[in-house]
Amino acid sequence: MSIAPSSTTVPSGGAIRSIPAVLRQRASDYAELCRPRIALMTMISVAVGFTVASPIVFGLVTLMTTLLGVVMLVAASSILNQCLERRTDRAMGRTASRPIAAGRLPIIEAASVAVILTCVGTVLLWNAVNPAAAIATLSTLLTYVGGYTLLKPKTSLCTTIGAIPGAMPPVIGWLAADGPVGLEALSLFGLFFFWQFPHFLAIGWIHRRDYEKAGLRMLPSFTDGGFTTGLVALIYALGFVPIAVMPAYLGMTGDLYQLIALGLALCYLYHTTVFFWRRNDHNARRLLYVSLCCLPLLLITLVLDFLRLTSVG
């Protein structure tokens, strides 16, 4: 008499293999949700503000703690943004596959993670850095989520509101280093604030049909062939020229930064002018690429020239 083997004695392994796959997908979704490229750029900006506010003693531990706390709140703001925009994200081709919009992550779970990150990051900054840095970072999150995100379907002024949290990272770094709040910190804020408009308006123009379909008012106008959009970008690019060289006039840097900053700002102005006169996707993409090169080069030059001056001094 033979006994057939029971099907339950030999596990198929399918369920076991699926657990790592599910975990990998979850990790991938949260990584996408936190928008790591924005987090990285924010960390670099914070580090720049911290560095130029630390002419005597550079507190590496304080900087690392600041970056950890800030990146928690940056991740939280990205998650909350996508929780609130899940319906409009589904309407746009470039965002329809985002984890919350696509239904891969439950909104309650994602929002809970964002709240935890916000609380932990704020407490860390308050206790391990200083209250000013904690308040500035939390205020940045609230402005981004409560101002920019909620205003996007209502008014094109959301772009201006959104530029405020976008310009705060170097100021947060400045505050974390206990730098005095004055024209120097304001110049860093202005640098980021003015740079953002041609950059984001170029993005808005490239994706204007998606934004219009989703009912988001990201540009000054969809109805005049982009004239107002180009004009606003041009005005801010003009303003960016004196703002870009301001750190040199305030004694934060020397002639090297002033020369390179002027060249980069004029290059940015030139490509913005080209976009203004000929508003098409090609010129908008070129302006976008130039903007993505301009700011990092400007920050690198600022830090290197600052360190050169302080080492000589």
The 8 nearest C-alpha neighbors of each residue, nearest first, counted from 0:
[[1, 2, 3, 4, 5, 6, 8, 7],
 [2, 0, 3, 4, 5, 6, 8, 7],
 [1, 3, 4, 0, 5, 6, 8, 7],
 [2, 4, 5, 1, 6, 0, 8, 7],
 [5, 3, 2, 6, 8, 7, 9, 1],
 [4, 6, 7, 8, 3, 9, 2, 10],
 [5, 7, 8, 9, 4, 10, 3, 11],
 [8, 6, 5, 9, 10, 4, 11, 12],
 [9, 7, 5, 6, 10, 4, 11, 3],
 [8, 10, 7, 6, 11, 5, 12, 4],
 [11, 9, 12, 8, 7, 6, 13, 14],
 [10, 12, 13, 9, 14, 15, 7, 6],
 [11, 13, 15, 10, 14, 16, 17, 9],
 [12, 14, 16, 15, 11, 17, 10, 18],
 [15, 13, 17, 16, 12, 18, 11, 10],
 [16, 14, 12, 13, 17, 18, 19, 11],
 [15, 17, 13, 14, 18, 12, 19, 20],
 [16, 18, 20, 14, 15, 19, 21, 13],
 [17, 19, 21, 20, 16, 15, 22, 14],
 [20, 18, 22, 21, 17, 23, 16, 15],
 [21, 19, 17, 23, 18, 22, 24, 16],
 [20, 22, 24, 18, 19, 23, 17, 25],
 [23, 21, 25, 19, 24, 20, 26, 18],
 [24, 22, 20, 26, 25, 21, 19, 27],
 [23, 25, 27, 21, 22, 26, 28, 20],
 [26, 24, 22, 28, 27, 23, 21, 29],
 [27, 25, 23, 29, 28, 24, 30, 22],
 [26, 28, 24, 30, 25, 29, 23, 31],
 [29, 27, 25, 31, 30, 26, 98, 32],
 [30, 28, 32, 26, 31, 27, 33, 25],
 [29, 31, 27, 33, 32, 28, 26, 34],
 [32, 30, 28, 34, 29, 33, 27, 35],
 [31, 33, 29, 30, 34, 78, 28, 77],
 [32, 34, 74, 30, 31, 77, 35, 29],
 [35, 33, 31, 32, 36, 37, 38, 30],
 [36, 34, 38, 37, 33, 39, 30, 31],
 [37, 35, 39, 38, 34, 40, 41, 33],
 [36, 38, 40, 39, 35, 34, 41, 73],
 [37, 39, 35, 41, 36, 40, 70, 42],
 [40, 38, 36, 42, 41, 37, 35, 43],
 [41, 39, 43, 37, 42, 38, 44, 36],
 [40, 42, 38, 44, 39, 43, 168, 37],
 [41, 43, 45, 39, 44, 40, 66, 46],
 [42, 44, 46, 40, 41, 45, 47, 39],
 [43, 45, 169, 41, 47, 46, 42, 168],
 [44, 46, 172, 169, 168, 42, 48, 47],
 [45, 47, 49, 43, 44, 48, 172, 50],
 [48, 46, 44, 50, 49, 45, 169, 43],
 [49, 47, 169, 172, 173, 45, 46, 50],
 [48, 50, 172, 173, 46, 52, 176, 47],
 [51, 49, 47, 53, 52, 48, 46, 57],
 [50, 52, 53, 48, 49, 47, 54, 305],
 [51, 53, 178, 49, 50, 173, 176, 54],
 [54, 52, 50, 51, 57, 55, 56, 176],
 [55, 53, 52, 56, 51, 309, 57, 50],
 [56, 54, 53, 57, 309, 52, 58, 51],
 [57, 55, 53, 58, 54, 59, 176, 52],
 [56, 58, 53, 59, 55, 50, 54, 176],
 [59, 57, 61, 60, 62, 56, 176, 53],
 [58, 60, 62, 61, 57, 63, 64, 56],
 [61, 59, 63, 62, 58, 64, 65, 57],
 [60, 62, 64, 58, 59, 63, 65, 128],
 [61, 63, 65, 59, 60, 64, 66, 58],
 [64, 62, 66, 60, 65, 61, 59, 67],
 [65, 63, 61, 67, 62, 66, 60, 68],
 [64, 66, 62, 68, 63, 67, 69, 61],
 [65, 67, 69, 63, 64, 68, 42, 70],
 [68, 66, 64, 70, 65, 69, 63, 71],
 [69, 67, 120, 65, 71, 66, 70, 124],
 [68, 70, 66, 72, 71, 67, 65, 73],
 [69, 71, 73, 67, 72, 68, 66, 74],
 [72, 70, 74, 68, 116, 69, 120, 73],
 [71, 73, 75, 117, 69, 74, 70, 76],
 [74, 72, 70, 76, 75, 71, 69, 38],
 [73, 75, 33, 77, 71, 72, 76, 70],
 [76, 74, 113, 72, 78, 73, 77, 116],
 [75, 77, 79, 73, 78, 74, 140, 80],
 [78, 76, 80, 74, 75, 79, 33, 73],
 [77, 79, 75, 81, 80, 76, 32, 113],
 [80, 78, 82, 76, 81, 77, 75, 110],
 [81, 79, 77, 83, 78, 82, 144, 76],
 [80, 82, 84, 78, 83, 79, 85, 77],
 [81, 83, 79, 80, 85, 84, 106, 78],
 [84, 82, 80, 81, 85, 79, 148, 86],
 [85, 83, 81, 87, 86, 82, 88, 80],
 [84, 86, 100, 88, 82, 81, 87, 83],
 [87, 85, 89, 88, 84, 100, 90, 83],
 [86, 88, 90, 213, 89, 84, 85, 91],
 [89, 87, 94, 85, 95, 90, 86, 91],
 [90, 88, 95, 86, 87, 100, 91, 85],
 [89, 91, 87, 88, 213, 95, 92, 86],
 [92, 90, 209, 88, 94, 89, 93, 95],
 [91, 93, 95, 94, 90, 209, 89, 96],
 [92, 94, 91, 95, 96, 209, 88, 206],
 [95, 93, 88, 96, 97, 91, 92, 89],
 [96, 94, 89, 88, 92, 97, 91, 100],
 [97, 95, 101, 94, 98, 100, 93, 89],
 [96, 98, 100, 94, 95, 101, 99, 32],
 [99, 97, 103, 101, 104, 100, 28, 102],
 [100, 98, 102, 104, 101, 97, 103, 85],
 [101, 99, 85, 97, 102, 89, 98, 88],
 [100, 102, 96, 98, 99, 103, 97, 95],
 [101, 103, 99, 100, 104, 98, 105, 97],
 [102, 104, 98, 101, 99, 105, 28, 100],
 [103, 105, 99, 102, 98, 106, 109, 108],
 [106, 104, 108, 107, 109, 99, 102, 103],
 [105, 107, 109, 108, 110, 82, 104, 99],
 [108, 106, 110, 105, 109, 111, 104, 112],
 [107, 109, 111, 105, 106, 110, 112, 104],
 [108, 110, 106, 112, 111, 107, 113, 105],
 [109, 111, 113, 107, 112, 108, 106, 79],
 [112, 110, 114, 108, 113, 109, 107, 115],
 [111, 113, 115, 109, 110, 114, 116, 108],
 [114, 112, 75, 110, 116, 111, 115, 117],
 [115, 113, 117, 111, 116, 112, 118, 110],
 [114, 116, 112, 118, 117, 113, 119, 111],
 [117, 115, 113, 119, 71, 114, 118, 120],
 [118, 116, 114, 72, 120, 115, 119, 121],
 [117, 119, 115, 121, 120, 116, 122, 114],
 [120, 118, 116, 122, 121, 117, 123, 115],
 [121, 119, 68, 123, 117, 71, 122, 118],
 [120, 122, 124, 118, 123, 133, 119, 117],
 [123, 121, 125, 119, 124, 120, 126, 118],
 [122, 124, 120, 121, 126, 125, 127, 68],
 [125, 123, 133, 128, 121, 127, 122, 126],
 [124, 126, 130, 129, 122, 133, 123, 128],
 [127, 125, 123, 124, 128, 122, 129, 130],
 [126, 128, 124, 123, 125, 129, 64, 61],
 [129, 127, 124, 125, 126, 175, 61, 65],
 [128, 130, 125, 131, 132, 124, 126, 127],
 [131, 129, 125, 133, 132, 134, 124, 128],
 [132, 130, 134, 133, 129, 135, 174, 175],
 [131, 133, 135, 175, 174, 171, 130, 134],
 [134, 132, 124, 130, 125, 136, 131, 121],
 [135, 133, 137, 131, 136, 132, 138, 130],
 [136, 134, 138, 132, 133, 137, 131, 139],
 [137, 135, 139, 133, 138, 134, 132, 140],
 [136, 138, 140, 134, 139, 135, 133, 141],
 [139, 137, 141, 135, 140, 136, 134, 142],
 [138, 140, 164, 136, 142, 137, 141, 135],
 [139, 141, 137, 143, 138, 142, 76, 144],
 [142, 140, 138, 144, 145, 143, 139, 137],
 [143, 141, 146, 139, 145, 140, 144, 138],
 [144, 142, 147, 140, 141, 146, 145, 164],
 [143, 145, 148, 141, 142, 146, 80, 147],
 [144, 146, 141, 142, 149, 143, 148, 147],
 [147, 145, 142, 143, 149, 144, 148, 150],
 [146, 148, 161, 157, 143, 150, 160, 149],
 [149, 147, 144, 150, 151, 146, 145, 143],
 [148, 150, 146, 151, 147, 145, 144, 152],
 [149, 151, 153, 147, 157, 148, 152, 154],
 [150, 152, 215, 157, 153, 148, 216, 149],
 [153, 151, 215, 216, 150, 214, 154, 149],
 [154, 152, 150, 151, 216, 155, 215, 149],
 [155, 153, 156, 216, 150, 157, 151, 152],
 [154, 156, 216, 157, 217, 219, 218, 158],
 [157, 155, 154, 158, 159, 160, 150, 219],
 [156, 158, 147, 160, 155, 150, 159, 151],
 [159, 157, 161, 156, 160, 155, 162, 217],
 [160, 158, 162, 156, 161, 157, 163, 155],
 [161, 159, 157, 162, 158, 147, 163, 156],
 [160, 162, 147, 158, 159, 163, 157, 164],
 [161, 163, 165, 159, 160, 192, 164, 166],
 [162, 164, 166, 165, 161, 160, 167, 192],
 [165, 163, 139, 167, 166, 162, 161, 143],
 [164, 166, 162, 163, 167, 161, 192, 168],
 [167, 165, 191, 192, 188, 163, 164, 168],
 [166, 168, 164, 170, 165, 169, 171, 188],
 [169, 167, 45, 171, 170, 44, 41, 166],
 [170, 168, 48, 45, 44, 172, 171, 167],
 [171, 169, 173, 167, 172, 168, 184, 48],
 [172, 170, 168, 174, 173, 169, 132, 175],
 [173, 171, 49, 45, 48, 175, 169, 170],
 [172, 174, 48, 49, 170, 176, 171, 178],
 [175, 173, 177, 171, 176, 132, 172, 178],
 [174, 176, 172, 132, 177, 173, 171, 128],
 [177, 175, 174, 173, 49, 178, 52, 53],
 [178, 176, 174, 175, 179, 173, 52, 129],
 [177, 179, 52, 173, 176, 174, 180, 53],
 [180, 178, 181, 177, 174, 184, 173, 52],
 [179, 181, 184, 178, 182, 183, 174, 185],
 [182, 180, 183, 184, 179, 185, 186, 178],
 [181, 183, 185, 184, 186, 180, 249, 187],
 [184, 182, 186, 185, 181, 187, 249, 246],
 [183, 185, 187, 186, 182, 181, 170, 180],
 [184, 186, 182, 188, 183, 187, 189, 181],
 [185, 187, 189, 183, 188, 184, 182, 190],
 [188, 186, 190, 184, 189, 185, 169, 191],
 [187, 189, 185, 166, 186, 190, 191, 192],
 [190, 188, 192, 186, 187, 191, 193, 185],
 [189, 191, 187, 188, 192, 193, 242, 243],
 [190, 192, 166, 194, 189, 188, 193, 195],
 [191, 193, 189, 166, 195, 194, 190, 162],
 [192, 194, 239, 195, 235, 191, 190, 189],
 [195, 193, 191, 192, 196, 190, 239, 197],
 [194, 196, 198, 193, 192, 199, 197, 191],
 [195, 197, 198, 199, 232, 194, 200, 193],
 [198, 196, 232, 200, 199, 195, 201, 194],
 [199, 197, 195, 196, 201, 287, 200, 290],
 [200, 198, 202, 201, 196, 197, 195, 203],
 [199, 201, 203, 197, 202, 198, 196, 204],
 [200, 202, 283, 204, 199, 198, 203, 287],
 [203, 201, 199, 205, 200, 204, 206, 198],
 [204, 202, 200, 206, 201, 207, 205, 199],
 [203, 205, 207, 201, 202, 206, 200, 283],
 [204, 206, 202, 203, 280, 207, 201, 283],
 [207, 205, 203, 209, 204, 208, 202, 210],
 [208, 206, 204, 210, 203, 209, 205, 211],
 [207, 209, 211, 210, 206, 212, 205, 204],
 [208, 210, 212, 91, 206, 207, 211, 213],
 [211, 209, 215, 207, 213, 208, 212, 214],
 [210, 212, 214, 208, 213, 209, 215, 207],
 [213, 211, 209, 210, 214, 208, 90, 91],
 [214, 212, 210, 87, 211, 90, 215, 209],
 [213, 215, 211, 212, 152, 210, 216, 87],
 [216, 214, 152, 210, 151, 213, 217, 211],
 [217, 215, 155, 152, 151, 154, 218, 214],
 [216, 218, 155, 215, 203, 151, 158, 219],
 [217, 219, 220, 155, 216, 228, 203, 200],
 [220, 218, 228, 155, 227, 217, 221, 216],
 [219, 221, 218, 222, 227, 228, 225, 223],
 [222, 220, 223, 225, 224, 218, 219, 207],
 [221, 223, 220, 224, 225, 226, 219, 227],
 [224, 222, 225, 226, 221, 220, 227, 228],
 [223, 225, 226, 222, 221, 278, 220, 227],
 [224, 226, 228, 223, 227, 229, 220, 221],
 [227, 225, 229, 228, 224, 223, 230, 275],
 [228, 226, 230, 229, 225, 231, 219, 220],
 [229, 227, 225, 231, 226, 230, 219, 218],
 [228, 230, 275, 232, 226, 227, 231, 225],
 [231, 229, 227, 233, 232, 228, 226, 234],
 [230, 232, 234, 228, 233, 229, 227, 235],
 [233, 231, 197, 229, 235, 230, 234, 196],
 [232, 234, 236, 230, 231, 235, 271, 229],
 [235, 233, 231, 237, 236, 232, 230, 238],
 [234, 236, 238, 237, 232, 233, 193, 239],
 [237, 235, 239, 233, 268, 238, 234, 232],
 [238, 236, 234, 235, 239, 240, 233, 268],
 [239, 237, 235, 236, 240, 241, 234, 242],
 [238, 240, 236, 242, 237, 193, 243, 241],
 [239, 241, 264, 243, 238, 242, 237, 261],
 [242, 240, 243, 244, 239, 238, 245, 237],
 [241, 243, 239, 245, 240, 244, 190, 189],
 [242, 244, 240, 241, 245, 239, 190, 260],
 [245, 243, 257, 241, 242, 246, 247, 260],
 [244, 246, 242, 248, 247, 243, 241, 249],
 [247, 245, 249, 251, 248, 244, 252, 250],
 [246, 248, 252, 250, 245, 249, 253, 251],
 [249, 247, 245, 250, 246, 244, 251, 252],
 [250, 248, 246, 247, 251, 245, 183, 182],
 [249, 251, 247, 248, 252, 246, 253, 245],
 [252, 250, 246, 249, 247, 305, 253, 51],
 [253, 251, 247, 305, 250, 304, 246, 256],
 [254, 252, 247, 255, 256, 304, 257, 250],
 [253, 255, 257, 256, 258, 247, 252, 304],
 [256, 254, 258, 257, 253, 259, 304, 252],
 [255, 257, 259, 258, 254, 260, 300, 253],
 [256, 258, 254, 260, 244, 255, 259, 247],
 [259, 257, 261, 255, 256, 260, 254, 262],
 [258, 260, 262, 256, 261, 257, 263, 255],
 [261, 259, 263, 257, 262, 258, 256, 244],
 [260, 262, 264, 258, 259, 263, 257, 265],
 [261, 263, 259, 265, 260, 264, 266, 258],
 [262, 264, 266, 260, 265, 261, 293, 267],
 [263, 265, 267, 240, 261, 266, 262, 260],
 [266, 264, 268, 262, 267, 263, 269, 261],
 [267, 265, 263, 269, 268, 264, 262, 270],
 [268, 266, 264, 265, 270, 269, 263, 271],
 [267, 269, 265, 271, 236, 266, 270, 272],
 [268, 270, 266, 272, 271, 267, 265, 273],
 [271, 269, 273, 272, 267, 286, 268, 274],
 [270, 272, 268, 274, 273, 269, 233, 275],
 [273, 271, 275, 269, 274, 270, 268, 233],
 [274, 272, 270, 276, 271, 275, 277, 269],
 [273, 275, 271, 278, 277, 282, 272, 276],
 [274, 276, 229, 272, 273, 277, 278, 271],
 [277, 275, 273, 274, 278, 272, 229, 226],
 [278, 276, 274, 275, 279, 273, 282, 272],
 [277, 279, 274, 275, 276, 225, 282, 280],
 [278, 280, 281, 282, 277, 283, 274, 204],
 [279, 281, 283, 282, 205, 284, 278, 204],
 [282, 280, 284, 283, 279, 285, 278, 286],
 [281, 283, 285, 274, 284, 280, 279, 286],
 [284, 282, 201, 280, 286, 285, 281, 274],
 [285, 283, 287, 281, 286, 282, 280, 288],
 [284, 286, 282, 288, 287, 283, 289, 281],
 [287, 285, 283, 289, 284, 288, 270, 290],
 [286, 288, 284, 290, 285, 289, 198, 201],
 [289, 287, 291, 285, 290, 286, 284, 292],
 [288, 290, 286, 292, 291, 287, 293, 285],
 [291, 289, 293, 287, 292, 288, 198, 286],
 [290, 292, 288, 289, 293, 294, 287, 295],
 [293, 291, 289, 290, 294, 295, 296, 288],
 [294, 292, 290, 296, 291, 295, 289, 263],
 [293, 295, 297, 296, 292, 298, 291, 290],
 [296, 294, 298, 297, 293, 292, 299, 291],
 [297, 295, 299, 293, 294, 298, 300, 292],
 [296, 298, 294, 300, 295, 299, 260, 293],
 [299, 297, 301, 295, 300, 296, 294, 302],
 [298, 300, 296, 302, 301, 297, 295, 303],
 [301, 299, 303, 297, 298, 302, 256, 304],
 [300, 302, 298, 304, 299, 303, 256, 305],
 [301, 303, 305, 299, 304, 300, 306, 298],
 [304, 302, 306, 300, 305, 301, 307, 299],
 [303, 305, 307, 301, 306, 302, 252, 300],
 [304, 306, 252, 302, 308, 307, 303, 301],
 [307, 305, 309, 303, 304, 308, 310, 302],
 [308, 306, 304, 310, 305, 309, 303, 311],
 [307, 309, 311, 305, 306, 310, 312, 304],
 [308, 310, 312, 306, 311, 307, 305, 54],
 [311, 309, 307, 312, 308, 306, 305, 54],
 [312, 310, 308, 309, 307, 306, 305, 304],
 [311, 309, 310, 308, 307, 306, 54, 305]]
